[in-house]
Amino acid sequence: MDATPAAGPAEPSSLGSKVRSATRWSLVNTMVMRLGNFATGIVLVRYVLDPAAWGVYGVAQTVLMVLLSANELGVSLAIVRWEGDVRRFAPTVLTLSAASSGLLYLSLFAAAPAIAALLGSTEATAVLRVMCVCLVLDGLSQIPAGVLTREFAQGRRMVIDALNFVVSTSVTLALALHGWGAMSFACGAVAGNVVALAGCALAAPGMLRFGWDAAQARALLRFGLPLAGASMLALAVVNADAMIVGAVLGNVSLGFYMLAFNMAGWPVRVISETARRVSFAGFSRLADDPKALSRGFGSALGLLMTCTVPACVLLGALAGPAVELVYGAKWLPAAEALPWLMALGLARIAAELTYDCLVAIGRRRSLLLIQGLWLVTLVPVLVLAARAGGIETVAAGHVLVAGAVVLPAFLVALRRGGIATRTLARICARPVLGGALMAVVLLVLRRELGEGLGALSATSVIGLVCYALCVLPGRRLVRGALARFGRGPAEPPQDDAPVVPADPTDPAVPAVPAQKQPAAPAHER
């Protein structure tokens, strides 16, 4: 096997067409799944679950996300990144992935009581043991799922995700209505992953074959292990807040915090997940042309910021009414953290895209250093914040570290990769200024008009109009963003170019999809 990680050459026009088609399918897929999960979540939270049960689920989901980051040792993305016939090295990838995920699950099964107690929720032990069966299913699914990503086959992935959603939602709702509580999520997640694994196997036939080649295995481990470590750091960063809230403030506070965190992810997930299904492959093909990479990254960042800023500002400024309207008055304490978490979600949009870009150009050491710096800085800040206040101070501490430490570090790494900070500042200027104006308008109108449904609707419309007037001159940037990915030839081989460990399962209620994206500081739970 040629162990050189490369995406393989592609004609620019053909690549651009594939990316645009994949992006359209990915957007439709993401929006449909998110709307379905959103509706299901409303039913469960308003009528079935209380904050304590939601907190138990949060503990189990947090552990699962962290373990998934190293589930298959970072080798599965070789399916996307290595050149040549996938069938030559897929059996070795599958063997490594299955073995590592199986051992990880056995370790988790034995350690579940201690982990649950450490996170302040002894009731989560059984939920952990069931939900983390997804580790094994995920390890098997990554090979056929990687082939679909390699081929930009987002249409087939949409069908698989839809089947996953239908099965997992049906199981979760049925069990929750019969009083199973947090365990309903675990059973639904496992059922959905079983269906997704079967769907992936059918959509990419012949990929679930075990085999072993020692030379391939050594190359795969060299390729994946460094970024598996970076991904574990990233997921530890993302979930440090939930772990600390659960351990210091208890299950009820964790339930409120998790609800706010998931609400903060609504606008971010739809746009960011759509982009990230194609951004890694797109950046990989621009990596040998610094100018094309800079244009492509700048356009993608401008598009994401333009689309997500108004939604983040809207939810942040109207946090209390939004929580009460959607989930009911008993969940109002979650609104305390929501404005800060909306700001955090916006910062993570930029961080995720930057992560994909740095991975595509092989900046492995930069990613390790940034993730380590983030974790070392974040943990003491969040511990102090949790002890000093409640979930609001924890969320504020997260934003402080992201803005003062992490984003500047990412900007330095991008500059070393050939992407100028001044260019990015110019691209993001209009969305940021428009968001600031929109926030002022929303707060003033909310105070003057009140919080009735009609008044809030009028306030939202006026705020969005003000934002649109600020960013409208930049509409050419939005139009050209997707086309940028289609320019430029494939990335040349790099000896240390890493594979990004796969993203955690989607924590939105209740589905846990089997397919994963390149991992980054994910903002969802």
C-alpha positions as CSV (number, residue, x, y, z in Angstrom):
1,M,0.0,0.0,0.0
2,D,1.2,3.5,-0.7
3,A,1.2,5.0,2.8
4,T,1.3,8.6,1.5
5,P,-1.8,10.5,2.6
6,A,-3.2,12.4,-0.3
7,A,-6.6,13.0,-1.6
8,G,-5.7,12.3,-5.2
9,P,-5.9,14.6,-8.2
10,A,-9.1,15.9,-9.4
11,E,-10.2,18.3,-12.2
12,P,-11.2,21.7,-10.7
13,S,-14.5,21.8,-12.5
14,S,-15.4,18.3,-11.5
15,L,-14.3,18.9,-7.9
16,G,-16.3,22.1,-7.7
17,S,-19.4,20.3,-9.0
18,K,-19.0,17.5,-6.5
19,V,-18.6,19.9,-3.6
20,R,-21.6,22.0,-4.6
21,S,-23.8,18.9,-5.0
22,A,-22.5,17.5,-1.7
23,T,-23.1,20.8,0.1
24,R,-26.7,21.0,-1.1
25,W,-27.5,17.5,0.0
26,S,-25.7,18.1,3.3
27,L,-27.7,21.2,4.0
28,V,-31.0,19.5,3.3
29,N,-29.9,16.5,5.4
30,T,-28.8,18.7,8.3
31,M,-31.9,20.9,8.3
32,V,-34.3,18.0,8.1
33,M,-32.5,16.0,10.9
34,R,-32.2,19.1,13.1
35,L,-35.9,20.0,12.7
36,G,-36.9,16.5,13.6
37,N,-34.6,16.3,16.6
38,F,-35.7,19.8,17.7
39,A,-39.4,18.7,17.6
40,T,-38.7,15.5,19.4
41,G,-36.6,17.3,22.1
42,I,-39.5,19.7,22.8
43,V,-41.9,16.8,23.4
44,L,-39.5,15.0,25.7
45,V,-38.4,18.1,27.7
46,R,-41.8,19.7,28.1
47,Y,-43.9,16.6,28.8
48,V,-41.7,13.7,29.9
49,L,-38.3,14.5,31.4
50,D,-37.2,16.7,34.3
51,P,-33.9,18.5,34.7
52,A,-32.4,15.7,36.8
53,A,-33.1,13.0,34.1
54,W,-31.7,15.4,31.5
55,G,-28.5,15.7,33.6
56,V,-28.1,11.9,33.8
57,Y,-28.3,11.7,30.0
58,G,-25.9,14.6,29.8
59,V,-23.3,12.7,31.9
60,A,-23.6,9.6,29.6
61,Q,-23.5,11.6,26.4
62,T,-20.4,13.6,27.6
63,V,-18.5,10.4,28.3
64,L,-19.5,8.9,25.0
65,M,-18.4,12.0,23.0
66,V,-14.9,11.9,24.6
67,L,-14.4,8.2,24.0
68,L,-15.6,8.5,20.4
69,S,-12.8,10.9,19.7
70,A,-10.2,8.1,20.1
71,N,-12.5,5.2,19.2
72,E,-10.8,4.0,16.1
73,L,-7.3,5.5,16.9
74,G,-7.7,8.2,14.2
75,V,-7.2,5.7,11.3
76,S,-10.7,5.9,9.7
77,L,-10.0,9.1,7.9
78,A,-7.3,7.4,5.9
79,I,-10.3,6.2,3.9
80,V,-10.9,9.8,2.9
81,R,-7.3,11.0,2.6
82,W,-5.2,8.3,1.2
83,E,-4.8,7.9,-2.6
84,G,-5.3,4.6,-4.4
85,D,-7.8,1.9,-4.2
86,V,-9.7,2.0,-0.9
87,R,-10.2,-1.8,-0.9
88,R,-6.4,-2.3,-0.6
89,F,-6.2,-0.9,2.9
90,A,-9.8,-0.9,4.2
91,P,-9.7,-4.4,5.7
92,T,-6.7,-3.4,7.9
93,V,-8.5,-0.1,8.9
94,L,-11.6,-2.1,9.9
95,T,-9.6,-4.6,12.0
96,L,-7.8,-1.8,13.8
97,S,-11.0,0.2,14.3
98,A,-13.1,-2.8,15.6
99,A,-10.3,-4.0,18.0
100,S,-9.8,-0.5,19.5
101,S,-13.5,0.2,19.9
102,G,-14.1,-3.2,21.5
103,L,-11.3,-2.8,24.0
104,L,-12.4,0.8,24.8
105,Y,-16.0,-0.4,25.5
106,L,-14.8,-3.2,27.8
107,S,-12.7,-0.7,29.7
108,L,-15.7,1.7,29.9
109,F,-18.0,-1.1,31.1
110,A,-15.6,-1.9,34.0
111,A,-15.0,1.8,34.9
112,A,-18.6,3.0,34.5
113,P,-19.5,3.2,38.2
114,A,-16.3,5.1,39.1
115,I,-16.8,7.5,36.2
116,A,-20.5,8.2,37.0
117,A,-19.6,8.9,40.7
118,L,-16.7,11.2,39.6
119,L,-19.2,13.2,37.5
120,G,-21.7,13.4,40.4
121,S,-24.3,11.0,39.0
122,T,-24.2,7.4,40.2
123,E,-27.5,6.8,38.5
124,A,-25.7,7.2,35.1
125,T,-23.8,3.9,35.4
126,A,-26.4,1.7,33.6
127,V,-27.0,4.4,31.0
128,L,-23.3,4.7,30.3
129,R,-22.9,1.0,29.8
130,V,-25.8,0.8,27.3
131,M,-25.1,4.0,25.4
132,C,-21.5,3.3,24.9
133,V,-22.4,0.2,22.9
134,C,-22.4,2.9,20.2
135,L,-18.6,2.8,20.4
136,V,-18.4,-0.7,18.9
137,L,-21.1,0.1,16.3
138,D,-19.3,3.3,15.4
139,G,-16.0,1.6,15.0
140,L,-17.5,-0.8,12.4
141,S,-19.4,1.9,10.5
142,Q,-16.4,4.3,9.9
143,I,-15.0,2.4,6.9
144,P,-18.2,2.4,4.7
145,A,-19.0,5.9,6.0
146,G,-15.5,7.1,5.1
147,V,-16.0,5.8,1.5
148,L,-19.3,7.9,1.2
149,T,-17.4,11.0,2.5
150,R,-14.6,10.3,0.0
151,E,-17.0,10.2,-2.8
152,F,-19.0,13.3,-1.6
153,A,-22.0,10.9,-1.5
154,Q,-24.1,13.1,0.8
155,G,-27.4,12.0,-0.9
156,R,-26.8,8.4,0.3
157,R,-25.8,9.7,3.7
158,M,-29.0,11.6,4.0
159,V,-31.0,8.4,3.5
160,I,-28.9,6.6,6.1
161,D,-29.3,9.5,8.6
162,A,-33.1,9.6,8.0
163,L,-33.4,5.9,8.8
164,N,-31.2,6.4,11.9
165,F,-33.4,9.2,13.0
166,V,-36.7,7.4,12.5
167,V,-35.6,4.3,14.4
168,S,-33.7,6.1,17.3
169,T,-36.5,8.6,17.8
170,S,-39.2,6.0,17.8
171,V,-37.4,3.9,20.3
172,T,-36.5,6.8,22.5
173,L,-40.1,8.2,22.6
174,A,-41.7,4.8,23.2
175,L,-39.4,4.1,26.2
176,A,-39.5,7.6,27.6
177,L,-43.3,7.6,27.6
178,H,-43.2,4.3,29.5
179,G,-41.0,5.9,32.2
180,W,-37.5,4.8,31.2
181,G,-36.1,8.2,31.7
182,A,-32.5,8.7,30.6
183,M,-32.2,5.1,29.6
184,S,-34.6,5.7,26.7
185,F,-31.9,7.9,25.1
186,A,-29.3,5.1,25.4
187,C,-31.5,2.5,23.9
188,G,-32.6,4.8,21.1
189,A,-29.0,5.6,20.3
190,V,-28.0,2.0,20.0
191,A,-31.0,1.1,17.8
192,G,-30.3,4.0,15.5
193,N,-26.6,3.1,15.2
194,V,-27.5,-0.5,14.3
195,V,-29.6,0.8,11.5
196,A,-27.0,3.3,10.4
197,L,-24.3,0.6,10.3
198,A,-26.5,-1.6,8.1
199,G,-27.3,1.4,5.8
200,C,-23.6,2.3,5.5
201,A,-22.8,-1.3,4.6
202,L,-25.4,-1.4,1.9
203,A,-24.5,2.1,0.5
204,A,-20.7,1.2,0.3
205,P,-20.8,-2.6,-0.4
206,G,-17.7,-4.7,0.3
207,M,-16.2,-2.4,2.9
208,L,-17.0,-4.6,6.0
209,R,-14.2,-7.1,5.3
210,F,-11.6,-7.8,8.0
211,G,-8.0,-8.3,7.1
212,W,-4.5,-7.5,8.3
213,D,-1.3,-6.2,6.8
214,A,1.4,-5.3,9.3
215,A,3.0,-2.6,7.1
216,Q,-0.3,-1.0,6.5
217,A,-1.2,-1.1,10.2
218,R,2.1,0.6,11.2
219,A,1.5,3.3,8.5
220,L,-2.1,3.8,9.6
221,L,-1.2,4.2,13.3
222,R,1.6,6.7,12.5
223,F,-1.0,8.5,10.4
224,G,-3.8,8.5,12.9
225,L,-2.5,8.4,16.5
226,P,-1.2,12.0,16.8
227,L,-4.5,13.4,15.7
228,A,-6.5,11.0,17.9
229,G,-4.6,12.5,20.8
230,A,-5.5,16.0,19.5
231,S,-9.1,15.1,19.1
232,M,-9.3,13.7,22.7
233,L,-7.9,17.0,23.9
234,A,-10.5,18.8,21.8
235,L,-13.4,16.8,23.1
236,A,-12.1,17.1,26.7
237,V,-12.2,20.9,26.1
238,V,-15.7,20.8,24.8
239,N,-17.0,18.6,27.6
240,A,-15.0,20.0,30.5
241,D,-17.8,22.4,31.3
242,A,-20.4,19.6,31.6
243,M,-18.1,17.5,33.7
244,I,-17.4,20.4,36.1
245,V,-21.0,21.5,36.3
246,G,-22.2,18.0,37.1
247,A,-19.4,17.4,39.7
248,V,-19.7,20.8,41.4
249,L,-23.3,21.9,40.9
250,G,-25.2,18.6,40.6
251,N,-27.5,16.9,38.1
252,V,-30.3,19.5,38.2
253,S,-27.9,22.4,37.3
254,L,-26.3,20.1,34.7
255,G,-29.7,19.5,33.1
256,F,-30.3,23.3,32.8
257,Y,-26.8,23.8,31.4
258,M,-27.2,21.0,28.9
259,L,-30.5,22.4,27.7
260,A,-28.9,25.9,27.2
261,F,-25.9,24.3,25.5
262,N,-28.1,22.4,23.0
263,M,-30.2,25.6,22.3
264,A,-27.0,27.5,21.6
265,G,-26.2,24.9,19.0
266,W,-29.4,25.2,17.0
267,P,-28.2,27.8,14.4
268,V,-24.6,26.7,14.6
269,R,-25.2,23.1,13.9
270,V,-27.3,23.5,10.8
271,I,-24.8,25.8,9.1
272,S,-21.5,24.5,10.5
273,E,-22.3,20.8,10.1
274,T,-23.3,21.4,6.5
275,A,-20.0,23.1,5.8
276,R,-17.9,20.6,7.7
277,R,-19.1,17.6,5.6
278,V,-17.2,19.1,2.7
279,S,-14.7,21.6,4.1
280,F,-12.0,19.0,5.0
281,A,-12.0,17.5,1.6
282,G,-12.3,20.9,-0.1
283,F,-9.4,22.4,1.9
284,S,-7.3,19.3,1.2
285,R,-7.5,19.9,-2.5
286,L,-6.5,23.6,-2.2
287,A,-3.6,23.0,0.1
288,D,-0.8,23.2,-2.5
289,D,-1.9,26.6,-3.7
290,P,-1.6,29.1,-0.8
291,K,-3.6,31.8,-2.6
292,A,-6.4,29.5,-3.5
293,L,-6.4,28.1,0.1
294,S,-6.5,31.6,1.5
295,R,-9.4,32.6,-0.8
296,G,-11.3,29.4,-0.1
297,F,-10.9,29.7,3.7
298,G,-11.8,33.4,3.8
299,S,-14.9,32.8,1.7
300,A,-16.0,29.9,3.8
301,L,-15.5,31.8,7.0
302,G,-17.3,34.8,5.7
303,L,-20.2,32.7,4.6
304,L,-20.5,30.9,8.0
305,M,-20.2,34.1,10.0
306,T,-22.8,35.9,7.8
307,C,-25.3,33.2,8.2
308,T,-24.8,32.4,11.9
309,V,-24.3,35.8,13.5
310,P,-28.0,36.9,13.3
311,A,-29.3,33.6,14.7
312,C,-26.9,33.7,17.6
313,V,-27.6,37.3,18.4
314,L,-31.4,36.7,18.2
315,L,-31.3,33.8,20.6
316,G,-28.9,35.4,23.0
317,A,-30.8,38.7,23.2
318,L,-34.2,37.0,23.7
319,A,-32.9,34.1,25.8
320,G,-35.6,34.1,28.5
321,P,-38.6,34.3,26.2
322,A,-37.1,31.7,23.8
323,V,-36.6,29.2,26.6
324,E,-40.1,29.7,28.1
325,L,-41.8,29.6,24.7
326,V,-40.1,26.4,23.5
327,Y,-39.6,24.4,26.7
328,G,-41.9,25.9,29.4
329,A,-41.4,28.0,32.5
330,K,-39.8,25.2,34.5
331,W,-36.7,25.4,32.3
332,L,-36.2,29.2,32.7
333,P,-33.0,28.9,34.7
334,A,-31.3,27.6,31.5
335,A,-31.7,31.2,30.0
336,E,-29.1,32.5,32.4
337,A,-26.3,30.7,30.5
338,L,-27.8,31.0,27.0
339,P,-26.4,34.4,26.0
340,W,-22.9,33.4,26.9
341,L,-23.2,30.1,25.2
342,M,-24.5,31.8,22.0
343,A,-21.3,33.8,21.9
344,L,-19.3,30.6,22.5
345,G,-21.1,28.8,19.7
346,L,-20.2,31.7,17.3
347,A,-16.5,31.4,18.4
348,R,-16.6,27.6,17.8
349,I,-17.9,28.1,14.3
350,A,-14.6,29.9,13.4
351,A,-12.6,27.3,15.5
352,E,-14.1,24.3,13.7
353,L,-13.4,25.7,10.3
354,T,-9.9,26.6,11.3
355,Y,-9.3,23.1,12.7
356,D,-10.4,21.5,9.4
357,C,-8.1,23.9,7.4
358,L,-5.1,23.2,9.6
359,V,-5.6,19.5,9.4
360,A,-5.9,19.6,5.6
361,I,-2.5,21.4,5.3
362,G,-0.8,19.1,7.9
363,R,-0.3,21.5,10.8
364,R,-0.4,18.7,13.4
365,R,1.8,20.2,16.0
366,S,0.0,23.5,16.0
367,L,-3.3,21.7,16.7
368,L,-1.8,19.7,19.5
369,L,-0.4,22.8,21.1
370,I,-3.6,24.8,20.8
371,Q,-5.8,22.0,22.2
372,G,-3.4,21.5,25.1
373,L,-3.3,25.2,25.8
374,W,-7.1,25.4,25.7
375,L,-7.6,22.5,28.1
376,V,-4.9,23.7,30.6
377,T,-6.4,27.2,30.6
378,L,-10.0,26.2,30.6
379,V,-10.3,23.7,33.5
380,P,-9.1,26.0,36.4
381,V,-11.2,28.8,35.0
382,L,-14.4,26.7,34.9
383,V,-13.8,25.2,38.3
384,L,-13.4,28.7,39.9
385,A,-16.5,29.9,37.9
386,A,-18.6,26.9,39.1
387,R,-17.6,27.5,42.7
388,A,-18.1,31.2,42.5
389,G,-21.6,31.2,40.9
390,G,-23.8,29.0,38.8
391,I,-24.2,27.9,35.2
392,E,-24.0,31.5,34.0
393,T,-20.5,32.1,35.4
394,V,-19.4,28.7,33.9
395,A,-20.6,29.8,30.4
396,A,-19.0,33.2,30.8
397,G,-15.7,31.5,31.8
398,H,-15.8,29.4,28.6
399,V,-16.3,32.5,26.5
400,L,-13.4,34.3,28.2
401,V,-11.0,31.5,27.5
402,A,-12.1,31.1,23.9
403,G,-11.9,34.8,23.1
404,A,-8.7,35.7,25.0
405,V,-6.6,32.5,24.5
406,V,-7.9,30.1,21.8
407,L,-9.0,32.3,18.9
408,P,-5.7,34.3,19.0
409,A,-3.8,31.0,19.0
410,F,-5.7,29.8,15.9
411,L,-5.1,33.1,14.1
412,V,-1.3,32.6,14.7
413,A,-1.5,29.1,13.3
414,L,-3.4,30.2,10.3
415,R,-0.9,33.0,9.6
416,R,1.9,30.5,9.6
417,G,-0.1,28.4,7.2
418,G,-0.3,31.4,4.8
419,I,-3.7,32.9,5.7
420,A,-3.4,36.6,6.7
421,T,-5.1,37.8,9.9
422,R,-5.9,41.1,8.2
423,T,-7.8,39.4,5.4
424,L,-9.9,37.5,7.9
425,A,-10.6,40.6,9.9
426,R,-11.8,42.4,6.8
427,I,-14.1,39.5,5.8
428,C,-15.7,39.2,9.3
429,A,-16.0,43.0,9.9
430,R,-19.5,43.4,8.4
431,P,-21.1,40.4,10.2
432,V,-19.6,41.4,13.5
433,L,-20.7,45.1,13.2
434,G,-24.1,44.0,12.0
435,G,-24.5,41.6,14.9
436,A,-23.5,44.3,17.4
437,L,-26.1,46.7,15.9
438,M,-28.7,44.0,15.9
439,A,-28.1,43.2,19.6
440,V,-28.5,46.8,20.6
441,V,-31.8,47.1,18.6
442,L,-33.2,43.9,20.0
443,L,-32.4,44.9,23.6
444,V,-33.9,48.4,23.2
445,L,-37.0,47.2,21.4
446,R,-37.6,44.4,24.0
447,R,-37.5,46.9,26.8
448,E,-39.8,49.3,25.0
449,L,-42.3,46.9,23.4
450,G,-42.4,44.1,26.0
451,E,-42.2,40.3,25.7
452,G,-45.6,39.5,24.2
453,L,-45.5,37.1,21.2
454,G,-46.5,39.9,18.8
455,A,-43.9,42.3,20.3
456,L,-41.1,39.8,20.2
457,S,-42.0,38.9,16.6
458,A,-41.8,42.6,15.6
459,T,-38.6,43.0,17.5
460,S,-37.0,40.0,15.8
461,V,-38.0,41.2,12.3
462,I,-36.6,44.7,12.9
463,G,-33.4,43.4,14.3
464,L,-32.9,41.1,11.3
465,V,-33.6,43.9,8.9
466,C,-30.9,46.1,10.6
467,Y,-28.5,43.2,10.3
468,A,-29.3,42.6,6.6
469,L,-28.7,46.3,5.8
470,C,-25.2,46.0,7.4
471,V,-24.1,42.9,5.6
472,L,-25.9,43.3,2.2
473,P,-22.9,44.9,0.5
474,G,-21.0,41.7,1.2
475,R,-23.4,39.4,-0.6
476,R,-20.9,38.7,-3.4
477,L,-18.8,36.9,-0.7
478,V,-21.6,34.6,0.2
479,R,-22.3,33.8,-3.5
480,G,-18.7,32.9,-4.2
481,A,-18.0,30.9,-1.0
482,L,-18.9,27.4,-2.3
483,A,-17.2,27.9,-5.6
484,R,-13.8,28.6,-3.9
485,F,-13.6,24.9,-2.9
486,G,-13.6,23.9,-6.5
487,R,-10.5,25.8,-7.4
488,G,-7.0,24.4,-7.3
489,P,-5.5,21.0,-7.7
490,A,-5.1,18.3,-5.1
491,E,-2.9,18.5,-2.1
492,P,0.6,17.1,-2.4
493,P,1.6,14.3,-0.1
494,Q,3.0,15.3,3.3
495,D,4.7,12.8,5.6
496,D,3.1,14.0,8.7
497,A,-0.3,15.0,7.3
498,P,-2.8,13.8,9.9
499,V,-6.1,12.1,9.8
500,V,-8.7,13.8,11.9
501,P,-10.4,11.5,14.3
502,A,-14.1,11.3,13.6
503,D,-16.6,13.6,15.2
504,P,-18.8,12.5,18.1
505,T,-22.2,11.3,17.5
506,D,-24.8,14.0,17.3
507,P,-26.0,14.8,20.8
508,A,-29.2,16.4,19.6
509,V,-32.2,14.6,21.0
510,P,-32.4,11.7,20.5
511,A,-30.5,10.4,17.6
512,V,-26.8,9.4,17.7
513,P,-25.7,9.0,14.1
514,A,-23.1,6.5,13.2
515,Q,-21.3,8.7,10.6
516,K,-18.8,11.2,11.8
517,Q,-17.2,14.4,10.4
518,P,-13.6,15.4,10.9
519,A,-13.4,16.3,14.6
520,A,-12.9,19.8,15.9
521,P,-13.8,21.7,19.0
522,A,-17.4,20.6,18.6
523,H,-20.0,22.8,20.1
524,E,-22.9,20.4,20.5
525,R,-23.9,18.0,23.2
